[in-house]
Amino acid sequence: MAKNPSNGLKDYWAELPRADEGFLGSMRDWGNIQVALDEEVIWLKGFTDEQAVSSEIQQLPNFLLYELREGFLFRKDALVPSKRVRTALLWTPIDKALKLTFPISNNNFFGIDKKIEIKLKVSEEEQPAVVLLSPIAEIKDIIITLPKFKLEKLDWIVINDKALFVGTPLLSFPGKTYWTKDGHLLPAGFDFEFKNLSFLLQKKYNADQDQWLLWKEDGSYLNIDKNDLQKLSVSSFRLTEKAKEWI
């Protein structure tokens, strides 16, 4: 039933192909949302004004948002209705109705009934960098001269010929910076093409949250076990460098 327009509230509905069910993972904690299944379509209702314009919704492919008015569904700013509202639907809270399942796929693809290539894109939002990846050859003579207080708040790990530093404030070293999102380490200035994939990728590749997923701009990633990180100090750096010489 549509809300009384005199109270200033809008009644939002939405539809999404059932094949795209996996993209709803970013909404599973929105307890106000109700979900109903209708043949090949997932119906949703109960969105707040803030949710209706959120990035989670804007990034969903094939997602159609409507406003319910007197039994008809209107697209945003439309004067003519798109369709009549469906009746006899069985509504369920989204956190109970949404069951995420994942097909077997390689590390470059992810989806429910279809595979979606993982891509990063330049982000319009600036995020604080908390990770630095530096070539060891360019920093090894500098780091041993730094005072203890600049190192003790950081963790680090060696990745091939580079050192990955985690924590703030970051050291003023040459290298590549990253920001964190749901357990992902994303290159500074980049985000997932579809922002809602962040949560779903964690469910698939890092369900125990015991790793960092370090992403490259080409959509590939590297698993980093958090237990392998160690506290940064001059002695730990020297010992690690010495160990690498013995290998």
C-alpha positions as CSV (number, residue, x, y, z in Angstrom):
1,M,0.0,0.0,0.0
2,A,1.3,3.4,-0.9
3,K,2.1,5.8,1.9
4,N,0.0,8.9,2.3
5,P,1.7,11.6,0.1
6,S,0.7,14.3,2.6
7,N,3.3,13.0,5.1
8,G,6.2,13.7,2.7
9,L,7.5,10.2,2.6
10,K,8.1,8.3,-0.6
11,D,7.4,4.6,-1.0
12,Y,10.3,3.1,-3.0
13,W,10.2,-0.3,-4.8
14,A,12.9,-1.9,-6.9
15,E,13.3,-4.9,-9.2
16,L,16.4,-6.9,-10.1
17,P,16.8,-10.0,-12.3
18,R,17.2,-13.1,-10.2
19,A,20.4,-13.9,-12.1
20,D,21.9,-10.8,-10.3
21,E,21.0,-11.9,-6.8
22,G,24.6,-11.9,-5.7
23,F,24.9,-8.1,-6.1
24,L,22.5,-7.6,-3.2
25,G,25.1,-8.6,-0.7
26,S,25.9,-5.0,0.2
27,M,22.2,-4.6,1.4
28,R,21.9,-7.6,3.5
29,D,22.3,-5.5,6.7
30,W,19.6,-3.1,5.7
31,G,17.0,-4.6,8.0
32,N,14.2,-2.3,6.7
33,I,14.3,-3.8,3.2
34,Q,11.7,-6.5,2.3
35,V,12.3,-9.0,-0.6
36,A,9.9,-11.0,-2.7
37,L,10.4,-13.4,-5.6
38,D,8.4,-13.3,-8.8
39,E,9.4,-15.7,-11.5
40,E,12.7,-14.3,-12.9
41,V,12.5,-11.0,-10.9
42,I,13.5,-10.1,-7.3
43,W,11.3,-7.3,-5.9
44,L,12.4,-5.1,-3.0
45,K,10.7,-2.4,-1.0
46,G,11.1,-0.3,2.1
47,F,14.0,1.9,1.1
48,T,14.7,5.1,2.9
49,D,15.4,8.3,1.0
50,E,19.1,8.0,1.8
51,Q,19.2,4.4,0.7
52,A,17.5,5.2,-2.6
53,V,20.3,7.5,-3.6
54,S,23.2,5.5,-2.0
55,S,26.3,4.4,-3.9
56,E,25.4,0.8,-3.1
57,I,22.3,1.1,-5.2
58,Q,23.8,3.3,-7.9
59,Q,26.5,0.7,-8.6
60,L,24.1,-2.2,-9.1
61,P,23.7,-3.3,-12.7
62,N,20.2,-4.0,-14.0
63,F,18.7,-2.5,-10.8
64,L,15.5,-0.5,-11.4
65,L,14.2,1.8,-8.7
66,Y,10.6,3.0,-8.6
67,E,8.4,5.2,-6.6
68,L,5.0,3.7,-5.7
69,R,2.0,6.1,-6.3
70,E,-1.6,5.0,-6.1
71,G,-0.9,1.4,-7.2
72,F,1.5,2.3,-10.0
73,L,5.3,2.2,-10.2
74,F,7.1,5.3,-11.6
75,R,10.8,5.6,-12.5
76,K,12.6,8.6,-11.0
77,D,11.1,11.9,-12.1
78,A,8.8,10.2,-14.6
79,L,5.3,11.5,-15.1
80,V,4.0,8.3,-16.7
81,P,4.0,5.0,-14.7
82,S,6.2,2.1,-15.9
83,K,3.9,-0.6,-14.6
84,R,1.2,-1.5,-12.2
85,V,2.4,-2.8,-8.8
86,R,2.5,-6.5,-8.4
87,T,0.1,-8.1,-5.8
88,A,0.1,-11.3,-3.9
89,L,3.8,-11.3,-3.3
90,L,5.3,-13.0,-0.3
91,W,7.6,-10.5,1.5
92,T,10.5,-11.5,3.7
93,P,13.2,-9.4,5.4
94,I,16.3,-9.3,3.2
95,D,18.7,-10.7,5.8
96,K,16.6,-13.8,6.0
97,A,15.7,-14.1,2.3
98,L,19.1,-13.5,0.8
99,K,21.3,-16.5,0.7
100,L,24.6,-16.0,-1.0
101,T,26.1,-18.9,-2.9
102,F,29.2,-18.8,-5.1
103,P,30.0,-20.9,-8.2
104,I,33.4,-22.4,-8.9
105,S,35.3,-19.8,-10.8
106,N,38.9,-18.5,-11.2
107,N,40.3,-15.6,-9.3
108,N,39.6,-13.1,-12.0
109,F,35.9,-13.6,-12.2
110,F,33.0,-13.6,-9.7
111,G,29.3,-14.0,-9.9
112,I,26.1,-16.0,-9.1
113,D,24.6,-17.2,-12.3
114,K,27.0,-15.4,-14.5
115,K,30.7,-14.4,-14.3
116,I,31.7,-10.8,-13.9
117,E,35.2,-9.6,-14.6
118,I,36.7,-7.8,-11.7
119,K,37.9,-4.3,-12.7
120,L,39.2,-1.3,-10.8
121,K,38.5,2.2,-11.9
122,V,39.7,5.6,-11.0
123,S,37.7,6.8,-8.0
124,E,36.3,10.3,-7.5
125,E,36.5,10.0,-3.7
126,E,39.9,10.5,-2.0
127,Q,40.7,7.9,0.7
128,P,43.5,8.1,3.3
129,A,46.4,5.8,2.5
130,V,47.4,3.4,5.2
131,V,49.7,1.0,3.3
132,L,52.9,1.6,1.4
133,L,54.7,-0.9,-0.9
134,S,58.4,0.1,-1.4
135,P,61.3,-1.4,-3.3
136,I,63.7,-2.7,-0.7
137,A,66.7,-1.7,-2.8
138,E,65.6,2.0,-2.6
139,I,65.0,2.1,1.1
140,K,67.4,-0.3,2.9
141,D,70.0,2.4,3.5
142,I,67.4,4.9,4.8
143,I,65.3,2.8,7.1
144,I,68.3,1.9,9.4
145,T,68.8,5.6,10.1
146,L,65.2,6.3,11.3
147,P,64.4,6.8,14.9
148,K,62.4,4.1,16.8
149,F,59.3,6.2,17.2
150,K,58.8,6.4,13.4
151,L,58.8,2.6,13.1
152,E,57.1,1.1,16.1
153,K,53.5,1.8,15.0
154,L,54.0,0.0,11.7
155,D,53.8,-3.6,10.7
156,W,55.5,-5.0,7.7
157,I,56.2,-8.0,5.4
158,V,58.5,-8.7,2.5
159,I,56.8,-9.4,-0.9
160,N,59.5,-10.5,-3.4
161,D,61.8,-7.5,-3.7
162,K,59.5,-5.1,-2.0
163,A,58.5,-4.2,1.6
164,L,54.8,-3.7,2.5
165,F,54.3,-1.3,5.4
166,V,50.9,-1.2,7.2
167,G,49.9,1.6,9.6
168,T,50.1,5.3,10.0
169,P,51.7,7.7,9.7
170,L,53.3,6.2,6.6
171,L,57.0,6.6,6.0
172,S,58.2,9.1,3.4
173,F,59.6,6.4,1.2
174,P,59.2,6.0,-2.6
175,G,56.6,3.4,-3.6
176,K,53.0,2.7,-4.1
177,T,50.3,3.6,-1.5
178,Y,47.0,1.7,-0.8
179,W,43.8,2.3,1.2
180,T,41.7,-0.3,2.9
181,K,38.1,-1.3,2.2
182,D,36.4,-4.3,3.8
183,G,39.8,-6.2,4.1
184,H,41.0,-5.2,0.6
185,L,44.1,-3.1,-0.1
186,L,43.3,-1.0,-3.1
187,P,45.7,1.2,-5.0
188,A,45.3,4.9,-3.9
189,G,42.9,6.6,-6.3
190,F,41.2,3.4,-7.4
191,D,38.0,1.5,-6.3
192,F,36.1,-1.5,-7.6
193,E,34.1,-0.7,-10.8
194,F,31.0,-2.0,-8.9
195,K,31.5,-0.9,-5.3
196,N,29.1,-3.5,-3.8
197,L,31.5,-6.3,-5.0
198,S,33.8,-5.5,-2.1
199,F,31.7,-7.3,0.5
200,L,31.0,-10.3,-1.8
201,L,34.6,-10.8,-2.8
202,Q,35.5,-11.0,0.9
203,K,32.8,-13.6,1.4
204,K,34.3,-15.7,-1.4
205,Y,38.0,-15.3,-1.0
206,N,38.5,-14.2,2.7
207,A,35.6,-15.4,4.7
208,D,37.7,-15.7,7.9
209,Q,39.1,-12.2,7.6
210,D,42.6,-13.5,8.3
211,Q,44.1,-12.1,5.1
212,W,44.6,-8.9,3.2
213,L,43.7,-9.0,-0.5
214,L,46.3,-6.7,-2.2
215,W,44.8,-5.6,-5.6
216,K,46.5,-4.4,-8.8
217,E,44.9,-2.0,-11.2
218,D,44.4,-4.9,-13.7
219,G,42.0,-6.7,-11.3
220,S,44.4,-9.4,-10.1
221,Y,45.2,-9.7,-6.4
222,L,47.6,-11.3,-3.9
223,N,46.7,-12.9,-0.6
224,I,48.6,-11.7,2.4
225,D,48.3,-13.7,5.6
226,K,47.9,-11.2,8.5
227,N,49.8,-13.5,10.8
228,D,52.9,-13.2,8.6
229,L,53.1,-9.4,9.4
230,Q,55.7,-8.4,12.0
231,K,56.4,-5.3,14.0
232,L,58.7,-2.9,12.1
233,S,62.0,-2.2,13.7
234,V,65.6,-1.7,12.5
235,S,66.5,-5.1,13.9
236,S,63.6,-6.9,12.2
237,F,64.5,-5.2,8.9
238,R,68.2,-6.2,9.2
239,L,67.4,-9.8,10.2
240,T,65.0,-10.2,7.3
241,E,67.5,-8.7,4.9
242,K,70.2,-11.1,6.2
243,A,67.8,-14.0,5.8
244,K,67.2,-13.1,2.2
245,E,70.9,-13.1,1.5
246,W,71.1,-16.7,2.7
247,I,68.3,-17.9,0.4
